[in-house]
Amino acid sequence: MAAPIPSLLDPAAINQAENLGLQARYVVEGFMAGEHKSPLRGFAIEFTQHREYVPGDDIRHVDWKLLGRTERLYLKQYEQETNFLAHVLVDASESMQYGSGAVTKLDYARMLAACLSYLVLLQRDAVTLHMFDDVIRATVPRTTNMQSIHNIMNVLVRKPQGAPTRLGPVLHEVASKIRKRGIVILISDLFDDEETVLRGIQHLRYSGSEVIVFQVFDPYELEFPLRGNVEFEGLENAGRMMTTPQDIRKSYLRELEAFRLRLRQGCERNQVHLVTINTAVPLAENLMAYLAFRQRMFGHC
């Protein structure tokens, strides 16, 4: 008998997202706010379902007959309105396997990817998943079926190859395959040449897709709290080095901040959201902070 697939759906994160109800739904659908065409263009667009009215929604789409029967406001949704594709890209390279505690960056990325995929499928929109390091190692094809969350988790928990990061070629490959505007969600530490990474992100934007980048850090990477004499073992063939962390802490943090600033500025130039994820912060807290940000942003659109 095959071993059961471990669940990556963090209960606290999912419960809080579902407790947001229509707000969470609005946020997920709002990933493409400002770029969706009207769902009522032409006669080829077919009605698919209702959803409850949220303040700010266009009242032209209210189902007035249903209001008369239920005394509640519902909007008609059409196929085009719910037919976006979210490409979820998860970096499983060697550097992502670092963790100062029980949870590695890759563990956290897996859970974040599973929860985001779940939320997209909850809206009956489509998701596809890619796991990569120097190349794409595994893919879950486009799906709108909630049962596919098990396939997604099955791919996410596969043992990584331990290869180095090559973000640029992977992003170019994904961009070249995008045929319809959608959302690309990249989950990675971005530990690669930033110019190569930014060119790949720019290619994704040229495809017409919105790009959201979750940059994952271990708290030790952000704070560098080590003391004493420490032997560092570099990931991705970086070798070993014995040093005193106190002697290099300032220069390390300065270089890290400069690296993050270059990436942040490059993402801003391409109108890409770059979200810092600290694995010491519970997934529910990080996810809810981002969903709340999306709600505030699209609430003013």
C-alpha positions in Angstrom: 0.0 0.0 0.0 1.3 3.4 -0.9 2.1 5.8 1.9 -0.5 8.5 2.5 0.3 11.9 1.1 1.1 14.4 4.0 -1.2 17.4 4.0 0.5 20.7 3.3 -2.7 22.7 4.0 -1.9 24.6 7.1 -5.2 24.5 9.1 -4.8 27.9 10.7 -4.0 29.6 7.3 -6.9 27.8 5.5 -9.3 28.5 8.3 -8.5 32.2 8.5 -8.7 32.4 4.7 -12.1 30.7 4.6 -13.2 32.9 7.5 -12.6 35.9 5.3 -15.3 34.4 3.2 -16.2 36.6 0.2 -13.4 39.0 1.1 -10.8 36.2 0.5 -12.7 35.2 -2.7 -12.6 38.9 -3.8 -8.9 39.0 -3.1 -8.1 35.9 -5.2 -10.3 37.1 -8.1 -8.8 40.5 -7.6 -5.3 39.3 -8.6 -6.3 40.4 -12.1 -8.3 43.5 -11.1 -8.0 46.3 -13.6 -7.1 43.8 -16.4 -10.3 41.7 -16.6 -12.6 42.6 -19.4 -16.3 43.0 -18.6 -17.9 39.5 -18.2 -20.9 40.7 -20.3 -19.2 41.3 -23.7 -20.8 39.3 -26.5 -23.2 36.3 -26.5 -20.5 33.6 -26.3 -19.9 34.2 -22.6 -21.9 31.7 -20.6 -23.3 32.0 -17.1 -21.6 29.7 -14.6 -22.6 30.5 -11.0 -23.7 33.1 -8.4 -21.7 34.8 -5.7 -22.8 37.1 -3.0 -22.6 40.9 -3.6 -19.6 42.7 -2.1 -19.8 46.5 -1.6 -18.2 48.1 -4.7 -19.3 45.4 -7.1 -21.0 46.5 -10.3 -24.8 46.3 -9.7 -25.4 45.7 -13.3 -24.6 42.1 -12.6 -27.0 41.6 -9.7 -29.6 38.9 -10.2 -32.7 40.8 -9.4 -35.0 37.8 -9.7 -32.9 35.9 -7.2 -33.0 39.0 -4.9 -36.8 38.8 -5.0 -36.8 35.1 -3.9 -34.0 35.2 -1.3 -33.9 38.9 -0.2 -30.1 38.7 -0.6 -27.9 40.2 -3.3 -26.1 37.8 -5.6 -24.1 38.6 -8.7 -24.2 36.5 -11.8 -20.7 35.2 -12.8 -19.8 34.3 -16.3 -17.2 31.9 -17.6 -14.7 34.6 -18.7 -14.8 36.1 -15.2 -13.7 32.9 -13.5 -11.3 31.6 -16.2 -7.9 32.8 -15.2 -4.9 30.5 -14.7 -2.5 30.8 -11.8 1.0 29.4 -12.5 2.5 28.5 -9.1 6.3 28.1 -9.4 8.2 26.6 -6.4 12.0 26.7 -6.1 13.2 23.3 -4.8 16.9 24.1 -5.3 19.6 23.3 -2.7 19.6 26.7 -1.1 15.9 26.3 -0.4 16.6 23.3 1.7 18.3 25.4 4.4 16.6 25.8 7.8 17.9 26.9 11.1 15.0 25.2 12.9 12.6 22.4 12.2 11.1 24.0 9.0 13.3 24.6 6.0 12.6 27.3 3.4 11.4 24.6 1.0 9.0 23.2 3.7 7.5 26.7 4.0 7.3 27.2 0.3 5.5 23.9 -0.1 2.8 24.9 2.4 2.4 28.4 0.9 2.1 26.9 -2.6 -0.5 24.3 -1.4 -2.6 27.0 0.4 -2.5 29.4 -2.5 -3.5 26.6 -4.9 -6.3 25.7 -2.7 -7.6 29.2 -2.6 -7.5 29.5 -6.4 -9.3 26.2 -6.9 -11.9 27.3 -4.3 -12.8 30.1 -6.7 -13.2 27.5 -9.5 -10.4 29.1 -11.3 -7.4 27.2 -12.8 -4.0 26.4 -11.4 -0.9 24.8 -12.6 2.2 23.9 -10.5 5.9 23.7 -11.5 8.6 22.5 -9.1 12.1 23.5 -10.3 15.8 23.9 -9.5 18.0 24.3 -12.5 15.2 23.0 -14.7 11.5 22.2 -14.2 11.4 18.9 -12.4 7.7 18.2 -12.0 4.5 19.8 -13.3 0.8 19.5 -12.4 -1.1 20.4 -15.6 -3.8 23.0 -15.6 -6.8 22.0 -13.4 -9.9 23.6 -12.0 -10.9 20.4 -10.0 -10.6 20.8 -6.2 -9.7 17.1 -6.0 -6.5 18.0 -7.8 -5.2 19.5 -4.6 -4.1 16.0 -3.7 -2.0 15.7 -7.0 -0.5 19.1 -6.2 0.5 18.0 -2.7 1.9 14.8 -4.1 4.2 16.7 -6.4 5.1 19.2 -3.7 6.3 16.6 -1.3 8.6 14.8 -3.7 12.3 14.6 -2.7 14.2 17.4 -4.3 17.2 16.7 -6.6 19.5 19.1 -4.7 20.5 20.9 -7.8 21.6 24.6 -7.9 19.3 27.4 -8.7 18.9 28.6 -12.4 15.9 30.9 -12.1 16.4 32.8 -15.4 16.0 29.8 -17.9 13.1 28.4 -15.9 11.2 31.7 -15.9 11.9 32.2 -19.7 10.6 28.7 -20.3 7.4 29.3 -18.4 6.9 32.7 -20.1 7.3 31.2 -23.5 4.5 28.7 -22.8 1.9 31.2 -21.5 -0.8 31.6 -24.1 -3.3 33.6 -22.1 -2.9 36.4 -19.6 -3.0 35.1 -16.0 -1.1 35.1 -12.7 2.4 33.8 -12.1 3.2 33.2 -8.4 6.9 32.6 -7.8 8.1 31.2 -4.4 11.9 31.3 -4.1 14.7 32.7 -2.1 15.9 34.3 -5.4 19.5 33.3 -4.6 20.8 33.7 -8.2 22.2 36.4 -10.3 19.6 39.2 -9.9 19.9 40.5 -13.4 19.1 37.1 -14.8 16.2 36.7 -12.4 14.8 40.2 -13.3 15.1 39.5 -17.0 13.1 36.3 -16.5 10.5 38.2 -14.5 10.3 40.9 -17.2 9.6 38.2 -19.8 6.7 36.9 -17.7 5.3 40.4 -17.5 5.6 40.8 -21.3 3.4 37.7 -21.6 0.7 39.9 -20.1 0.5 38.1 -16.8 0.6 39.6 -13.3 3.7 38.4 -11.4 3.8 38.0 -7.6 7.1 37.0 -6.0 7.3 35.5 -2.5 11.0 35.7 -1.5 11.5 33.2 1.3 14.2 33.7 4.0 15.1 31.8 7.1 15.4 34.1 10.2 19.1 33.3 10.5 19.6 34.7 7.0 17.8 37.9 7.9 19.3 38.4 11.3 22.6 36.5 11.3 22.6 36.0 15.1 25.4 33.4 15.2 28.3 33.8 17.6 31.6 32.1 18.4 33.7 30.2 15.8 31.5 28.7 13.1 32.2 26.6 10.1 29.8 27.6 7.3 29.0 25.0 4.7 28.0 26.7 1.5 25.0 25.4 -0.4 25.1 24.9 -4.2 28.8 24.1 -4.4 29.9 27.2 -2.4 32.5 25.3 -0.3 33.2 25.6 3.4 34.6 28.5 5.5 35.6 28.9 9.2 35.0 32.3 10.6 33.7 34.4 13.5 30.2 35.6 12.6 30.5 38.7 14.7 33.4 39.9 12.4 31.3 39.6 9.2 27.8 40.3 10.5 27.7 44.0 9.4 29.2 43.4 6.0 26.9 40.4 5.5 23.7 42.3 6.4 24.9 45.2 4.2 25.3 42.9 1.2 22.0 41.2 1.8 20.1 44.5 2.0 21.8 45.7 -1.2 20.8 42.4 -2.9 17.2 42.7 -1.7 17.1 46.4 -2.7 18.2 45.6 -6.3 15.6 42.9 -6.6 12.9 45.1 -5.1 13.7 48.0 -7.4 13.7 45.7 -10.4 10.4 44.3 -9.5 8.9 47.7 -9.0 10.0 48.8 -12.4 8.1 45.8 -13.8 5.1 46.4 -11.6 5.7 43.1 -9.8 4.8 42.6 -6.1 7.8 41.3 -4.1 6.8 39.9 -0.8 9.3 39.0 1.9 8.5 35.8 3.8 10.3 35.1 7.1 9.8 31.4 7.9 9.8 32.3 11.6 6.5 33.9 11.1 3.5 31.5 11.1 2.2 30.8 7.6 -1.3 32.0 8.5 0.1 35.4 9.6 2.1 35.9 6.4 -0.8 34.7 4.1 -3.4 36.9 5.9 -1.1 39.9 5.7 -0.8 39.5 2.0 -4.5 38.9 1.4 -5.4 41.9 3.5 -2.9 44.0 1.4 -4.7 42.8 -1.8 -8.0 43.6 -0.4 -6.9 47.2 0.5 -5.3 47.7 -2.9 -8.2 46.4 -5.0 -10.8 47.9 -2.7 -9.7 51.3 -4.1 -9.7 50.3 -7.7 
